[in-house]
């Protein structure tokens, strides 16, 4: 007889109740656990959906942030098309204060993107600007201090008395800024066309007008309401050169190169320039002169001229880069048709960074005029850094 069979019937009932209760508890717990797992999964799915919605909802905010990053451009475009300057007047003078708002009497400042386009075109054109020193100023003029004499020096010993050395000679060159203007014209019908790129059109027209005016002034400008060109300064034979003048080398033939040895004058021009300038030097001439020079050969029959090996690389003459500037004079009796020098040291262009535009819908109806202005000046800053080739006997 087993032990369970020996137990009384009253003792077996509680054990069965406990087993039944335990089984029920385990069943309920498994059900509760499954429900919790299901709820956790649902909660995770909800969080995932919320994350996706927040990302999608955030995208317009990013686009809006991009748009609000250039409020002046939108306001300026509205002003160009319709003359509505309320948005421009309401712009805060924060961050790029030079590119936000200006009193309407003098015109409104061009938005930074359009201004950068104009600057890029000016820099890449065939102008002295591309090789000169260019500085931005906020004043009405720019001063250049030039030390064109060496500081005196001497040898000293332990016991000998020291002698006073010579002091350097410093000259101040003042470059005044002048107002450069352009007046492009367009029809109101084109302005009403929303597909028309008004900013790109305006930048292109302004850059074209400014580039041509600057290029001419930096070479031949008389300094009256315009920059002073390097060819307008007094020119003297290099043997008698002094500060304030531009030295020249004569070809030996009036209005032409020497018939027997034409290249000699170019070699003399190169070595008339100081050694400290030759490392950064280059030639400047127009296309007609370049057509003559590129035919020259040395004594061994090799061309002095070599074209650039890569796109955008300038041609070279005797190893020095050549800038083709059409405002240089042609070869003629007494003309200085070729310049050679370190224009980064010898010529300085000073300008204000702002570019203004004033809309005029009245003066040329039914067209609209845009009066664009900027302030720019230029002058020789080191007279020893530029030499000229003069087509004359002496």
C-alpha positions as CSV (number, residue, x, y, z in Angstrom):
1,X,0.0,0.0,0.0
2,X,1.5,3.4,-1.0
3,X,1.9,6.4,1.2
4,X,-0.7,8.4,-0.7
5,X,-3.1,5.6,-0.3
6,X,-2.4,5.5,3.4
7,X,-3.4,9.3,3.6
8,X,-6.9,10.2,4.6
9,X,-9.2,11.6,1.9
10,X,-9.4,15.0,3.8
11,X,-5.6,15.4,3.5
12,X,-5.6,15.0,-0.4
13,X,-8.1,17.7,-1.1
14,X,-5.8,20.7,-0.1
15,X,-3.0,19.4,-2.3
16,X,-5.3,19.2,-5.3
17,X,-6.5,22.7,-4.6
18,X,-3.0,24.1,-4.5
19,X,-2.1,22.4,-7.8
20,X,-5.2,23.7,-9.4
21,X,-4.6,27.2,-8.1
22,X,-0.9,27.1,-9.2
23,X,-1.9,25.9,-12.7
24,X,-4.5,28.7,-13.0
25,X,-1.9,31.3,-11.8
26,X,0.6,30.1,-14.4
27,X,-2.0,30.3,-17.1
28,X,-3.0,33.9,-16.0
29,X,0.7,34.9,-15.9
30,X,1.4,33.6,-19.4
31,X,-1.7,35.5,-20.6
32,X,-0.5,38.7,-18.8
33,X,3.0,38.3,-20.2
34,X,1.6,37.9,-23.7
35,X,-0.5,41.0,-23.3
36,X,2.5,43.0,-22.0
37,X,4.6,41.9,-24.9
38,X,1.9,42.8,-27.3
39,X,1.5,46.3,-25.7
40,X,5.3,46.8,-25.8
41,X,5.3,46.0,-29.5
42,X,2.4,48.3,-30.2
43,X,4.1,51.1,-28.2
44,X,7.3,50.6,-30.2
45,X,5.4,50.8,-33.5
46,X,3.8,54.0,-32.3
47,X,7.1,55.5,-31.5
48,X,8.5,54.5,-34.9
49,X,5.6,56.1,-36.6
50,X,6.0,59.3,-34.5
51,X,9.7,59.4,-35.5
52,X,8.8,59.1,-39.2
53,X,6.2,61.8,-38.9
54,X,8.6,64.1,-37.1
55,X,11.2,63.6,-39.8
56,X,8.6,64.3,-42.6
57,X,7.2,67.2,-40.7
58,X,10.8,68.5,-40.2
59,X,11.6,68.6,-43.9
60,X,9.5,71.7,-44.7
61,X,11.2,73.4,-41.7
62,X,14.6,72.7,-43.3
63,X,13.4,74.2,-46.6
64,X,12.0,77.2,-44.8
65,X,15.2,77.6,-42.9
66,X,17.0,77.6,-46.3
67,X,14.6,80.2,-47.6
68,X,14.9,82.4,-44.5
69,X,18.7,82.2,-44.8
70,X,18.4,84.5,-47.9
71,X,15.6,87.0,-47.1
72,X,17.5,89.8,-48.8
73,X,17.6,87.9,-52.1
74,X,13.8,87.4,-52.2
75,X,13.1,90.9,-51.2
76,X,15.6,92.3,-53.7
77,X,14.0,90.2,-56.5
78,X,10.6,91.6,-55.6
79,X,12.0,95.1,-55.7
80,X,13.6,94.5,-59.2
81,X,10.3,93.1,-60.6
82,X,7.7,95.4,-59.2
83,X,9.5,98.2,-57.3
84,X,8.1,97.0,-54.0
85,X,10.8,98.0,-51.5
86,X,8.7,97.4,-48.3
87,X,10.5,94.0,-47.7
88,X,13.9,95.6,-48.2
89,X,13.1,98.4,-45.8
90,X,12.1,95.9,-43.1
91,X,15.2,93.8,-43.2
92,X,17.3,93.9,-40.0
93,X,20.9,95.0,-40.1
94,X,22.3,91.8,-38.7
95,X,25.1,89.5,-39.7
96,X,26.1,90.7,-43.1
97,X,25.1,94.3,-42.5
98,X,26.7,95.4,-45.7
99,X,24.4,93.2,-47.7
100,X,20.9,93.9,-46.2
101,X,19.4,97.3,-46.5
102,X,20.3,100.9,-47.5
103,X,18.4,104.1,-47.8
104,X,16.4,104.1,-51.1
105,X,17.9,107.5,-52.1
106,X,21.2,105.9,-53.0
107,X,19.7,102.6,-54.2
108,X,19.5,99.2,-52.4
109,X,22.4,96.9,-52.0
110,X,22.5,93.9,-54.3
111,X,22.0,90.5,-52.6
112,X,25.2,88.7,-51.8
113,X,24.8,86.0,-54.5
114,X,24.4,88.5,-57.3
115,X,27.2,90.6,-55.9
116,X,29.5,87.6,-55.8
117,X,28.6,86.8,-59.5
118,X,29.6,90.3,-60.5
119,X,32.9,90.1,-58.6
120,X,33.7,86.7,-60.1
121,X,33.2,88.1,-63.6
122,X,35.3,91.2,-62.9
123,X,38.1,89.0,-61.6
124,X,38.2,86.7,-64.5
125,X,38.1,89.3,-67.3
126,X,41.1,90.4,-69.3
127,X,41.8,93.4,-67.0
128,X,44.6,94.7,-64.9
129,X,42.4,93.8,-61.9
130,X,43.2,90.1,-62.5
131,X,46.9,90.7,-61.9
132,X,46.9,93.7,-59.6
133,X,46.5,93.9,-55.8
134,X,42.8,94.3,-55.0
135,X,41.8,95.6,-51.5
136,X,38.4,96.3,-50.0
137,X,38.0,99.5,-48.0
138,X,35.2,101.3,-46.2
139,X,36.6,104.8,-46.6
140,X,36.6,107.2,-49.5
141,X,40.3,106.6,-50.3
142,X,43.1,104.1,-49.6
143,X,46.6,104.9,-48.6
144,X,49.6,102.8,-49.7
145,X,52.9,103.3,-47.8
146,X,55.9,102.4,-50.0
147,X,59.4,102.0,-48.7
148,X,61.4,102.4,-51.9
149,X,64.8,102.8,-50.3
150,X,66.8,100.3,-48.2
151,X,67.5,100.8,-44.6
152,X,71.1,101.7,-44.1
153,X,73.4,99.1,-42.7
154,X,77.1,98.6,-41.8
155,X,79.6,96.3,-40.2
156,X,80.5,96.6,-36.6
157,X,83.3,95.3,-34.4
158,X,83.5,94.8,-30.7
159,X,85.5,97.9,-29.9
160,X,84.9,100.3,-32.9
161,X,82.4,103.1,-32.6
162,X,79.1,102.7,-34.4
163,X,78.1,105.2,-37.1
164,X,74.6,106.3,-37.8
165,X,73.0,104.5,-40.8
166,X,70.7,106.1,-43.4
167,X,66.9,106.1,-42.7
168,X,64.5,104.5,-45.1
169,X,62.5,106.7,-47.5
170,X,58.7,106.1,-47.3
171,X,56.2,107.5,-49.8
172,X,52.5,107.7,-49.3
173,X,50.3,106.9,-52.3
174,X,46.7,107.9,-51.9
175,X,44.1,106.2,-54.1
176,X,40.7,107.9,-54.1
177,X,37.6,105.9,-54.8
178,X,35.3,107.0,-57.7
179,X,31.8,106.0,-58.6
180,X,31.4,103.5,-61.4
181,X,27.9,103.2,-62.8
182,X,26.0,101.1,-65.3
183,X,22.4,101.6,-66.6
184,X,21.0,98.4,-68.0
185,X,17.5,98.5,-69.5
186,X,14.7,95.9,-69.7
187,X,11.1,95.7,-70.6
188,X,8.4,95.4,-68.0
189,X,7.0,92.4,-69.8
190,X,10.1,90.4,-69.1
191,X,10.0,91.5,-65.5
192,X,6.5,90.2,-65.2
193,X,7.6,86.8,-66.5
194,X,8.3,84.7,-63.3
195,X,10.5,82.3,-65.3
196,X,12.9,85.1,-66.3
197,X,16.0,85.1,-64.1
198,X,16.2,88.8,-63.3
199,X,19.1,88.5,-60.9
200,X,21.2,86.5,-63.4
201,X,20.4,89.0,-66.2
202,X,21.2,92.0,-64.0
203,X,24.5,90.5,-62.7
204,X,25.6,89.8,-66.3
205,X,24.8,93.2,-67.6
206,X,26.4,95.0,-64.7
207,X,29.5,92.9,-64.8
208,X,29.9,93.5,-68.6
209,X,29.6,97.3,-68.2
210,X,31.8,97.5,-65.2
211,X,34.5,95.2,-66.6
212,X,34.9,97.3,-69.8
213,X,35.0,100.6,-67.9
214,X,37.5,99.3,-65.3
215,X,39.8,97.7,-67.9
216,X,40.1,101.0,-69.8
217,X,40.6,103.2,-66.7
218,X,43.3,101.0,-65.1
219,X,45.4,101.5,-68.2
220,X,44.5,104.9,-69.6
221,X,42.4,106.6,-66.9
222,X,43.3,110.2,-66.2
223,X,42.3,110.2,-62.6
224,X,39.4,112.6,-63.0
225,X,36.3,110.9,-61.6
226,X,38.0,107.6,-62.6
227,X,41.0,105.5,-61.6
228,X,44.5,106.6,-62.8
229,X,45.9,104.3,-65.4
230,X,49.6,103.3,-65.3
231,X,50.2,104.6,-68.8
232,X,49.1,108.1,-67.9
233,X,52.0,108.7,-65.5
234,X,55.1,110.5,-66.8
235,X,57.3,108.1,-68.8
236,X,61.1,108.5,-68.8
237,X,64.0,106.5,-70.3
238,X,64.9,103.8,-67.8
239,X,68.5,105.0,-67.6
240,X,67.2,108.2,-66.0
241,X,64.3,106.7,-64.0
242,X,63.2,108.3,-60.7
243,X,60.3,107.7,-58.4
244,X,57.0,109.0,-59.6
245,X,57.8,108.1,-63.3
246,X,57.4,104.9,-65.3
247,X,60.7,103.8,-66.9
248,X,60.7,102.6,-70.6
249,X,63.1,100.8,-72.9
250,X,63.2,102.0,-76.5
251,X,63.1,99.5,-79.4
252,X,65.6,101.6,-81.4
253,X,63.1,101.9,-84.4
254,X,60.3,104.4,-84.6
255,X,57.0,102.6,-84.6
256,X,58.5,99.1,-85.0
257,X,60.9,96.5,-83.6
258,X,64.5,96.5,-84.8
259,X,64.6,94.7,-88.2
260,X,67.8,92.8,-87.5
261,X,67.2,91.6,-83.9
262,X,63.6,92.4,-82.9
263,X,63.7,90.2,-79.8
264,X,66.6,92.1,-78.2
265,X,64.2,94.9,-77.1
266,X,62.0,92.4,-75.2
267,X,65.0,90.9,-73.5
268,X,66.2,94.4,-72.5
269,X,62.7,95.1,-71.1
270,X,62.7,92.0,-69.0
271,X,66.1,92.8,-67.4
272,X,65.3,96.4,-66.9
273,X,63.0,95.3,-64.2
274,X,64.5,94.7,-60.8
275,X,65.3,91.1,-59.8
276,X,63.0,91.3,-56.8
277,X,60.0,91.9,-59.1
278,X,60.7,89.5,-61.9
279,X,59.5,86.4,-60.0
280,X,55.9,87.7,-60.1
281,X,56.1,89.7,-63.3
282,X,54.2,89.3,-66.6
283,X,53.6,91.0,-69.9
284,X,50.6,93.2,-70.8
285,X,49.7,93.9,-74.5
286,X,46.7,93.9,-76.8
287,X,45.9,91.2,-79.5
288,X,47.5,93.1,-82.4
289,X,50.8,93.4,-80.6
290,X,50.6,89.8,-79.5
291,X,50.1,88.7,-83.1
292,X,53.4,90.4,-84.0
293,X,55.4,89.2,-80.9
294,X,54.3,85.5,-81.2
295,X,56.1,85.3,-84.5
296,X,59.5,86.1,-83.0
297,X,62.3,83.6,-82.7
298,X,65.6,83.4,-81.0
299,X,69.0,82.9,-82.6
300,X,68.4,79.1,-82.6
301,X,65.0,79.4,-84.4
302,X,62.9,78.8,-81.3
303,X,59.7,80.8,-80.8
304,X,59.8,83.2,-77.8
305,X,56.0,82.7,-77.4
306,X,54.5,79.5,-76.0
307,X,50.8,78.8,-75.6
308,X,49.3,77.6,-72.3
309,X,49.4,73.9,-71.8
310,X,46.0,73.7,-70.0
311,X,42.6,75.4,-70.5
312,X,42.6,78.8,-68.8
313,X,46.4,79.0,-68.5
314,X,47.9,82.1,-70.0
315,X,50.3,82.1,-72.9
316,X,53.9,82.9,-72.0
317,X,56.6,85.0,-73.5
318,X,60.1,84.2,-72.4
319,X,58.5,82.1,-69.7
320,X,56.5,85.0,-68.3
321,X,52.6,85.0,-68.5
322,X,51.0,87.3,-71.0
323,X,47.8,89.3,-70.2
324,X,45.9,90.3,-73.3
325,X,44.3,93.7,-72.5
326,X,42.7,95.3,-75.5
327,X,43.0,98.8,-74.1
328,X,46.7,98.8,-74.5
329,X,47.9,100.9,-77.5
330,X,48.8,99.4,-80.8
331,X,52.3,99.4,-82.1
332,X,52.8,102.9,-83.5
333,X,55.6,105.6,-83.5
334,X,56.2,106.6,-79.9
335,X,53.6,104.2,-78.4
336,X,54.2,102.1,-75.3
337,X,52.4,99.0,-76.6
338,X,54.0,96.5,-74.2
339,X,54.2,96.7,-70.4
340,X,56.2,94.3,-68.2
341,X,56.1,94.2,-64.4
342,X,54.9,92.8,-61.2
343,X,51.4,94.4,-61.2
344,X,50.6,92.8,-57.9
345,X,53.2,95.1,-56.3
346,X,53.0,97.9,-58.9
347,X,49.3,98.6,-59.2
348,X,46.6,98.6,-56.5
349,X,42.8,98.5,-57.0
350,X,40.8,99.7,-54.1
351,X,37.0,99.2,-53.9
352,X,34.1,99.3,-51.6
353,X,32.4,95.8,-51.2
354,X,28.9,97.1,-51.7
355,X,27.1,97.2,-55.0
356,X,23.9,99.3,-55.2
357,X,21.0,99.3,-57.6
358,X,18.2,101.9,-58.0
359,X,15.1,101.0,-60.0
360,X,13.8,103.7,-62.4
361,X,10.5,102.9,-64.2
362,X,9.9,106.5,-65.4
363,X,12.8,107.7,-67.5
364,X,12.6,105.2,-70.4
365,X,8.9,104.0,-70.5
366,X,7.8,101.3,-71.3
367,X,11.2,100.0,-70.2
368,X,12.7,100.0,-66.7
369,X,16.2,101.3,-66.0
370,X,18.4,99.9,-63.3
371,X,21.0,102.4,-62.1
372,X,23.9,100.3,-60.6
373,X,26.8,101.9,-58.8
374,X,29.9,100.9,-57.0
375,X,33.0,102.7,-55.7
376,X,36.4,101.8,-57.1
377,X,39.8,103.4,-57.5
378,X,43.2,102.4,-58.8
379,X,46.7,103.8,-59.2
380,X,50.3,102.8,-59.4
381,X,51.5,101.9,-56.0
382,X,55.2,101.1,-56.8
383,X,56.7,102.9,-59.7
384,X,59.8,100.6,-59.8
385,X,57.6,97.5,-60.4
386,X,56.4,98.4,-64.0
387,X,58.5,99.0,-67.1
388,X,57.3,99.9,-70.6
389,X,58.6,99.1,-74.2
390,X,58.4,102.2,-76.3
391,X,58.5,102.0,-80.1
392,X,60.8,104.8,-80.7
393,X,64.5,105.5,-81.5
394,X,65.2,106.6,-78.0
